[in-house]
Amino acid sequence: MKISTTLVLLSFLSFSLKAQTIWETTQFEVMGNCNMCKKTIEKAASINGVKKAKWDKKTKVLSLSFDPKKTNLDKIHLHIAAAGYDTPKYRANDETYESLHTCCHYDRKK
């Protein structure tokens, strides 16, 4: 009986600790043009610790919710730049940018 009670209490404690994740939300510009860009940007931003990544084609703004205990903005920016898209923190490698489909080529800031 004590073992059953202990297991139940541990289960509730475990659930309670998981439920206490504090998600940080933010937005930043990511250069891109089309729905193909949207899919690639959102996928690149969806690393471990990211709950939500939604890029708006019209405004070029990525909205994020992430767990700061598992990841950080620097890592997210790096993953997006590695996919070929410029962010305020990182410029994508020229070769990676050039390998994007032509409809995905945006005007790059110097």
Residue pairs with C-beta under 8 A, 6 or more apart in sequence:
21 67
21 69
22 67
22 68
23 51
23 65
23 66
23 67
24 65
24 66
24 67
24 68
25 63
25 64
25 65
26 63
26 64
26 73
27 61
27 62
27 63
27 64
28 61
28 62
28 64
28 73
28 77
28 87
28 88
29 60
29 61
29 62
29 87
29 88
30 41
30 55
30 60
30 61
30 62
30 80
30 85
30 86
30 87
31 60
31 85
31 86
31 87
31 106
31 107
31 108
31 109
32 38
32 40
32 41
32 55
32 57
32 60
32 85
32 104
32 106
33 57
33 103
33 104
33 105
33 106
34 57
34 103
34 104
35 57
36 101
36 103
36 104
37 55
37 57
37 85
37 100
37 104
37 106
38 55
38 57
40 83
40 84
40 85
40 100
40 104
41 53
41 55
41 62
41 80
41 83
41 85
42 53
42 54
42 55
42 62
43 83
44 79
44 80
44 82
44 83
44 85
45 53
45 55
45 62
45 64
45 76
45 79
45 80
46 53
47 71
47 75
47 76
47 79
48 70
48 71
49 66
49 67
49 68
49 69
49 70
49 71
50 64
50 65
50 66
50 67
50 71
50 76
51 65
51 66
51 67
52 63
52 64
52 65
53 62
53 63
53 64
54 62
54 63
55 61
55 62
55 63
56 62
56 63
62 80
64 76
66 73
66 76
73 89
74 89
77 87
77 88
77 89
77 90
78 89
78 90
80 87
80 90
81 87
81 89
81 90
81 91
81 92
81 93
82 92
82 93
82 96
83 92
83 96
84 92
84 93
84 96
84 97
84 99
84 100
84 104
85 92
85 97
86 92
86 97
86 106
86 108
86 109
91 108
97 105
97 108
